[in-house]
Amino acid sequence: MDNSVPEKKSPLKFFLLVLLLSIPFWILGAMAGDLTKILILPIKLPIIALGTFCPLLAATILVYEQRKMLGVKELLKLSFDFKKIKDKKWYIPIFFVMPVIAALSYCYMKVTGGIIPEPQVSPLFIFIFFFVFFIGAIGEEVGWSGYIIDPLQNQYGAFNASMIVGFVWAIWHIIPYYQAHQTTGWIVWQCIGTVFLRIIMVWIFNNTGKSVFAMVLFHTMINMSPFLFPNYDPFIFAILLIIISIPVTYLWGTKTLAEYKYSQIQI
């Protein structure tokens, strides 16, 4: 099945609906604090983390409006469209880009004398949190990648579409960051990095047959990386993502992010 559900889609309507659906979680987060007060968790999560399913819910509502349950079923199936990933080498950036960036940021802070905790990773926690973050990533990427990125790409090209989704994605995270008690400087650099991160994600997305499953895995690794390397520096995070985005955009082109400059075939 083609990745885009065949109905008329309004990016603005989708973005506004995501924000509207998030409001109850913002209010709940302001009132209730973080999930560590309710659940025994080794990392601090704001209550608003439960709002991760808002993009999925928004996409589901809009699809149901036009195609009823048939469209919803097709949308949800995108979560496991791993058969679209024909070239298996793309699993390398899917799994390793974010952990490498987090590790480099961690090493930088270590070398420059930053006070950071040592990683305390157990196989059990890795398994549990991979599963939890994978489910959460479905909640986001079925909306961002499965529903709205293609209409934006068709209208504005891959690079511009990435920037649009990245900007909205960053804005959507500002309140959760504040509720997680991050500083303003931390949030600014994290948001800048988030915009460029979406460029890398769309690059992988377009080169894996537009696989939402690839994006779910990549998003899972985004959330796993700070768990593996705690208290990473968002400034280094942003700078490294900008550095990666520049050659990606140059080599694969702004129009599709999938047409390798030095090859006649897509890689």
C-alpha atoms as one frame of an Amber mdcrd trajectory, in Angstrom:
protein
   0.000   0.000   0.000   1.212   3.511  -0.707   2.314   5.331   2.454  -0.115
   8.205   2.077  -3.743   7.450   2.864  -5.608   8.631  -0.255  -7.712  11.496
   1.000  -7.454  15.248   1.034  -5.253  16.334   3.921  -4.866  19.737   5.510
  -1.514  20.134   7.314  -2.819  23.166   9.201  -5.889  21.267  10.362  -3.714
  18.363  11.489  -1.248  20.575  13.393  -4.041  22.513  15.123  -5.795  19.293
  16.098  -2.577  17.892  17.592  -2.184  21.048  19.682  -5.850  20.997  20.719
  -5.659  17.355  21.805  -2.506  18.135  23.798  -4.148  20.810  25.978  -5.642
  18.365  28.536  -2.211  16.766  28.987  -0.589  20.193  29.450  -3.139  21.025
  32.146  -2.765  17.620  33.793   1.007  17.967  33.699   0.858  21.351  35.391
  -1.371  19.934  38.117   0.135  16.494  38.660   3.879  16.918  38.156   5.820
  13.958  36.790   5.202  10.256  36.352   7.867   9.331  38.906   5.358  10.388
  41.564   2.946   7.751  40.259   5.187   5.031  38.813   8.583   3.683  39.823
  10.737   4.868  36.920  14.530   5.218  36.645  14.161   8.425  34.592  12.049
  11.518  35.150   9.081  11.896  32.806   6.421  14.610  32.908   2.781  13.557
  32.919   2.494  15.184  29.497   4.619  12.338  28.129   1.294  10.495  27.977
   0.313  12.980  25.256   2.699  11.277  22.846  -0.328   9.694  21.164  -1.862
  13.027  20.147  -0.406  12.964  16.577  -1.755   9.422  16.104  -5.136  10.413
  17.501  -5.291  13.529  15.307  -4.443  11.518  12.183  -6.990   8.848  13.128
  -9.765  11.417  13.579  -9.027  13.077  10.233  -8.771   9.772   8.378 -11.993
   8.502   9.943 -13.749  11.682   8.803 -13.149  10.770   5.172 -12.559   7.014
   4.988 -14.112   5.624   8.166 -12.677   2.449   9.723 -11.115   1.175   6.488
  -8.881   4.229   6.347  -8.058   3.979  10.054  -7.000   0.341   9.685  -4.755
   1.206   6.755  -3.249   4.084   8.729  -2.490   1.909  11.751  -0.921  -0.802
   9.588   1.792   1.674   8.624   3.346   1.172  12.071   4.746  -2.174  10.929
   5.430  -1.603   7.225   8.996  -2.940   7.593   8.754  -4.743   4.241   9.213
  -1.360   2.570  12.821  -1.254   3.791  14.402  -3.013   0.819  17.971  -1.851
   1.401  18.879  -3.164   4.856  21.909  -0.899   5.231  19.516   1.887   6.220
  19.106   0.103   9.541  22.583   1.428  10.374  21.542   5.118  10.572  18.180
   4.096  12.021  19.786   2.419  15.013  23.091   4.260  15.437  22.805   7.960
  14.506  21.204   9.032  17.773  23.225   6.845  20.184  26.452   8.068  18.537
  25.360  11.705  18.873  24.386  11.152  22.504  27.700   9.381  23.186  29.699
  12.216  21.600  27.787  14.775  23.639  28.366  12.735  26.782  32.102  12.458
  26.050  32.323  16.205  25.398  30.756  16.970  28.757  33.080  14.460  30.404
  36.185  15.972  28.821  35.159  19.549  29.616  34.496  18.717  33.257  30.732
  18.635  33.261  29.107  16.984  36.261  27.225  14.074  34.774  26.173  10.691
  36.136  27.792   7.533  34.872  25.523   5.487  32.573  23.822   2.756  34.562
  22.403   0.442  31.976  20.984  -3.001  32.644  19.723  -5.368  29.936  16.333
  -5.504  31.639  15.886  -1.722  31.626  17.077  -1.523  28.018  14.448  -4.075
  26.995  11.655  -2.445  29.027  12.378   1.074  27.876  12.883   0.065  24.251
   9.398  -1.443  24.317   7.868   1.583  26.081   9.574   4.082  23.774   8.647
   2.005  20.708   4.957   2.182  21.615   5.278   5.911  22.263   7.048   6.399
  18.924   4.105   4.786  17.140   1.904   7.410  18.793   3.947  10.178  17.190
   5.223   8.829  13.886   1.943   7.496  12.517   0.920  11.151  12.600   4.130
  13.000  11.644   5.420  10.457   9.102   2.444   8.286   8.236  -0.086  11.036
   7.734   1.215  14.543   7.135   4.793  14.509   5.804   3.879  13.324   2.300
   1.297  16.052   1.562   3.857  18.615   2.705   6.588  17.025   0.572   4.325
  17.012  -2.450   3.655  20.716  -2.005   6.961  22.093  -0.737   9.642  19.456
  -1.350  11.334  17.199   1.184  13.661  19.731   2.806  11.002  22.402   3.339
   8.505  19.801   4.542  11.100  18.587   7.040  11.606  22.098   8.347   7.856
  22.677   8.709   7.222  19.435  10.596  10.422  19.921  12.596   9.356  23.408
  13.660   5.875  22.279  14.733   7.390  19.227  16.432   9.775  21.461  18.394
   7.047  23.923  19.424   4.866  21.020  20.547   7.631  19.881  22.908   8.263
  23.223  24.633   5.667  22.779  27.385   6.782  19.187  28.144  10.368  20.418
  28.420   9.363  23.117  30.886   7.295  20.624  32.852  10.396  18.416  32.992
  12.123  21.413  34.662  14.616  22.103  31.875  16.255  25.518  31.607  15.344
  27.983  28.880  18.793  27.638  27.278  18.452  23.848  27.264  15.036  24.100
  25.615  16.201  26.555  22.931  19.067  24.345  21.798  16.953  21.202  22.064
  14.306  22.781  19.816  16.914  23.870  17.262  18.268  20.337  17.216  14.751
  18.947  16.890  14.142  20.866  13.653  17.319  19.526  12.050  16.622  16.077
  13.434  13.461  15.923  11.329  15.552  16.569   8.203  17.576  13.456   8.985
  14.394  11.525   9.689  12.783  12.484   6.379  16.031  11.578   4.613  15.862
   8.087   6.137  12.095   7.910   5.561  12.361   8.678   1.850  15.243   6.241
   1.379  13.480   3.355   3.112  10.465   3.274   0.811   8.666   5.776   3.082
   8.535   3.264   5.897   6.792   4.514   9.037   8.271   1.513  10.853  11.735
   2.919  10.093  10.679   6.211  11.670   9.221   4.456  14.697  12.533   2.655
  15.240  14.521   5.868  14.752  12.227   7.757  17.128  12.650   4.958  19.664
  16.413   5.437  19.489  15.973   9.200  19.968  14.324   8.511  23.308  16.637
   5.646  24.255  19.824   7.650  23.712  19.520  10.056  26.685  18.655   7.010
  28.811  21.866   5.290  27.703  23.941   8.497  28.031  22.237  10.667  30.688
  22.295  14.458  30.773  23.621  14.956  27.269  24.293  18.531  26.149  21.524
  19.849  23.813  23.956  22.409  22.384  26.228  19.607  21.144  23.107  17.691
  20.094  21.997  20.615  17.901  25.449  21.317  16.443  26.034  17.674  15.504
  22.606  17.406  13.869  23.263  20.567  11.854  26.643  19.170  10.784  24.999
  15.913   9.647  22.096  17.696   7.924  24.328  19.831   5.697  25.992  16.976
   3.725  22.742  14.972   3.728  20.893  17.869   2.121  23.714  18.580  -0.330
  24.272  14.972  -1.392  20.648  13.813  -1.578  19.035  17.072  -2.756  16.448
  19.353  -1.193  13.600  18.237  -3.438  13.441  14.593  -2.322  16.377  13.972
   0.060  16.551  10.660  -1.807  18.415  11.372  -5.058  22.090  10.769  -4.353
  24.186  13.386  -6.142  26.896  11.011  -7.354  24.759   8.117  -8.435  22.107
   7.595 -11.068  20.219   5.282  -8.738  18.778   5.933  -5.308  20.787   4.429
  -2.501
